[in-house]
């Protein structure tokens, strides 16, 4: 009977998961709301390594030149957190804008995470100081 028990439990012992990092975000989308065309805005996405091995953030790729990103730390131990800051410059844009950042990491289950943001870009209208006669 002991041999049969060992034969059934052995596969489960062999299938134990190897240590791996897991990249987790508090949220993956941010809405800046209404933004003036000449005002730069920024937001920090919170990142946590919820796995049981060190996590490396390899690269953060913005979708366009109007977006700049900064990673707080690139190597996170299990349970450690940091941020990825996105800075958006809406100069020359108007209307509803949707942009993204690709976050590349060594998380084997999720090596590429897409962070997105949106803004309603408006142009400030300045009243004229000229007086008009009719």
Secondary structure, DSSP 4 states (H G I P E B T S, - for coil): -HHHHHHHHHHHHHTPPPP---EEES-SEEEEEEEETT--EEEEEEEEE-SSS-EEEEEEEESSTTEEEEES-SEE-TT-EEEEEEEE--TT--EEEEEEEEEEE--SS-SEEEEEEEEEEEPPPPPP------
